Each structure stands twice: as C-alpha cells, then as structure tokens.
Amino acid sequence: MNLNKDNQEKSKIVTIAAVSFWILLWQFASMAIGEEILLASPVKVLKTMAELFVQPHFWSAISGSMIRMTAGFAMACTLGIILSVLSYNKSIIRIALEPLMHVIKAIPVASFVILALVWIKTKNLSIFISFLMVLPIIYTNTLSGLANTDAKLLEMAKVFGISPFKKALYIYTPIVMPFFLSGATIGIAFCWKSGIAAEVIGLPGNSIGENLYQAKILLDTAELLAWTVTMIIISVIYEKTIIGIIKMISKKIERI
C-alpha cells in the first residue's frame, strides 16, 4: 500500500514538474516574441480566463457544448453496442459494416463537417460529428470484447440452460467492459476534438466553437488561448466524470 502511495506521489510530482516546464517555456516564448497578439503570456491568459468566468455567456457556451457532446457520445455508445452485438451474432452484418467503419475512421473530420452542413442544421452539426467519430471506436472495441469471450463459458451456459439475460449479465459484461471502457476513454477525446471543430465551422449559438471563432476573427490571442485552456480542463473533467459513471454502473451490475 505504501509503495503504491509513493508511486502515486512521485507520478503527481513528475506531472506537476512537466506542466510547470511547459508553462515556463510558454512564458519565455511570449517574452521573446514580445507581441501579445502573436502569443499571449500565461499570465495574460489566466487574467482573461478570470474575466470570462464572471460572464454569463461563458457558462452558457460551456453548457451548450457539453450537452451537444454528451448527446453525440451517448448516441454513439448506444448504436455502437447494438451494432457490435448484431455483428457478433451475424457474420453477414459484420462483413457489411466493416468497410463503413473503416471509411468513417479514414475520412478527415473537416470533410464530414462540410458534407454534413448540406443536410444538417448547424445547431445539430456537432452532435452528428461527435456521434460519427465515436461510433466506430465503440463498435470496434465492444466487438473485440465479445469476440474474446471464453467459448467454454458459453458452452457451459448452454448446457445448464442459462437465460440470454443472465448470460449477457454474468458472462459477456465482465469480459466486454474493459474493452468498452478503453473505447469510451479514447472516444471521449475524439468526441470533444471533433465536436469543437464542427462548432467552429457551423458556429451554433452558445458554444465553445463559436467563441473560439470570434476570438480568432478579432485577433484576440489571449481570449483564444483562454478558451483553449478552458476546453482542455473541461475535457479532462468530462472524461473522468463519464468514465467514473460507467465504472460505477459496471460495479452495480457485478453486484446483481
């Protein structure tokens, strides 16, 4: 236990040291350039963030983006799980979906955004793009988990006449969950990056992307970086919260 605590403390110290190094490098680069419009200093960015914190539009933009990303992520998880189960049971479905998933992974986000603008309203664009970018990740990881299920356990369940519900609960879920969690962790990062990119292009009201674009148009580098830093912080908190909820649900399922 003490060894684990020591390792955790060392890891925290190393992380703090690494972050401090890059902040100092950022400060020195800003001082060397000497133009806030080209690269605002960390102090200026923190001051701008403090000013944004007290403005109502700041929080409405964050909540608006979070609602859109959450909707896209939830839809991707739901459909990804359903499609993976269908593909696991029917090889013809897996064969049909494989090229589609590869295409989604290969095409750049910007291409999808431009194409989607033809059919989708700008306020729903980031939801669709987040959903589209996360779907193949959840699908692939969940399908991999299902494929790794022990055949002997499934044979035993068949011999003892275990119901499909109990088989899913006690055999598939413990095996699939680590694969799903890995996919969800990667998917959340893609969800945020692609969703914000879609907002910058689509410019929906009450969004982080809209504020990033406005700061860029006004050449307000300090505000642009302030929104970027805010987005990174929120992304980390969002990831830990979502993964924490999934783990909590998983533990409750295991206790059933």
N, C-alpha and C positions, 0 to 999 in steps of 0.2 A: 504493500500500500504506500509506504513512504517513498519507495523507488518510483512509483507512478506519479506521486505528487511532485517529486523532484524533477522528473522529466517534463511534467506539465509546466512547472515554474520556469524551467530552462527554455521550453518552447515559447512561453509568453515573452520572456526577456529577449530572445532572438527575434521574435516577431516585432516587438516594440523597437528594437535596435534597427531592424531593416526598414521599418516605416519611417523612423527618425532620419535615417540616412537619405532616403529619397526626398523627404521634405526639405532637408538641408540643401540637397543638390538642386531642388526646385528653386529655393530661395537664392542660392548663388547664381543660378542661371538667370533669374529675373533681375538680379542686381547687375549682372554682366551685360545684359541686353539694355537695361535702363529705360525701357519703354513699356509702361503698363498695358498699353493697347495690344502689344505683341505677346507679352507673357506677364500676367499679374502675379504678384508675390503671394505666398501662402497667407501672410498677414492680411492683405487686401481681400483675399478670397474669404477668409474667416469673417472679416468685418461685413462683407456683402451678405454672407450666409446669415449672420445675426440680424441684419436689416430685413432679409427675406422672411425669417422666422415669425416676425410680428405682423406680416401681411396676410390677410385672409386668402388672397388668390394663390399664395404659396401652398397652403394646405389643401385647397380645393383642387389644385393641379395634381398634387401627390395622390389624393384620394381618388380622383378621376382615373389616373393612370393605373393605380393599384386595382381598381375594380375591373378595368379592361383586361389587365394581365391575368388576374385571377380567373376571370370568365374564360379566357382563351386556354389557360393551363388546365382548368377543371374539365373543359370540353375535350381537350387532347387526351387527358388521363382516362376519361370515361370511354371515349371511342377507341383509344389505343388498347385498353384492356379487352373490350368487346371483340375487336378485330383479331387480337392475338389469340383469344380463346377459340374463335371460329377457325383461324388458320391452323391452330394446333390440332383441331379435330378433323378438319377437312383440308387435305393437301392441295386440292384444286384452288381453294381460296388463298392459301399461302403463295402458290405459284403466281396467281393473278395479281396479288398485292405487292410482290417483291419488286418488280420494275417501277411501280408507282412510288414506293418508299425511297428507292434509290434516286429517282428523279427529284423528289422533294428535297432530299439531302443535298443533291448536287447543284440545283439552281440557286443563284445568289438571292438574298433577301430583297434587294432593290428591284430585281426582275419581277418577283412575286408581287411586290407592292404596286409597281406600275401597272401590271396586268389586273390586279385586284381592284384598282381605282376605277376601272371601266365598269365593274358590276356592283361594287360595294360602296355604301356611303362612307364618307371619311370618318364619321364618329365610330363606325364599327370596324374600320380597317385594321387597327392594332389588335383587336380581338381575333380577327381571322388570321392575321400573320403570326401571332403568338401561338394560336392553335395549330397552324400548319407546321411551324418549326419544331414544336414539341411532339407532335403526333408520331413521327417515325422513330423518335428516341424511345418513347414509352412503349410503342408497339414492339420494336426490336428487342428491348430488354425484357419485357414481360414474356414474349415468345421464347426467348432464350431460357428464362427461368422454368417455363412449362416443359420445355424440351429436356431440361436437366432433372426432371422428376424421376425418382427411382422406380424402375419398371417392376421391381419385386414388391414394393409397397402397393403399387396399383393392382398387381396380381392378387396380393393378399386381400385388398379391399373388395375385389371381385369375388373371391372365394367366400368371404364372410358376408357378402351381400350388403356392404356399406352403401348408404344412400349417396347420390351425387352431391347433395349439400354438405354432408359430413366429410366426404372425400375432398371436396374443394376447401373446406374449413381446416381439416387436420392434416391433409397430405400436401395439397398444392400451395396453400397460402404460406406456410413456413419456408418452403423452398423458393417460391417466386418473390417473396417480399424483399430480400436483399437485392435482387436484380431490379425490381421496381424502384426501390429507394435510390439505387445508383442512377437509374434513368431519370428519376424525378429531380435529383440533385443537378445533373447536367442540364436537364430540360428547363429548370427554373432560370439558369443563367442565359440560355438561348431565348427563353420567353421574354426576359427583360430587354436584352440587347435588340432583338428583332422587333419587339413591341414599340420600343422608344424610336427605333429607326423608322417604323411605319408612322408614328406620330409626327416626326419631323417632316415627313413628306406629305402626309394627309392633313396635318395641322388641325386636329379636333380641338374644340374648346375645352378648357380645364384639363390640360395635360402637360406633362413634363416636356414632351417633344415640342409643343408649341412655344413654351418659354425658352427652350434651347435655341429654337429658330429665331425668335425675336431678339435674343441677346446677340446672336451671330449677325443679324441684319444691322443692329445698332452698333456693332463692333465693341460691345461691352464684354471684354475678355474676362473681367473679374466675375461678372454675373454668369457668364457661360461656364466658367470653371466651378463656380459655386453650385450651380445646378448639377454639374457633372459629379462633383464630390457628394452632393446630396443623393444623387441617383445610386452611387456606389454603396453608400451607407444603408440606404433603404433596401437595396438588392440583397445585402448580407443579412439584414434583419428579416426580410421577407423569406429568404431561403431557410434560415434557421427556424422560423415560425412554421412554415409549411411542412418541412421535414419533421419537425417536432410533433406536429399534429398527426402526420402519417404514422410515425413511430408509436404514438400514444394509442391510435386506433388499432395498430398491429398488436400491441401488448394486450389490449382488451379482447381482441379476437382470440389470442392464445389462451386467455383465461376461461373462455367459454367451454 
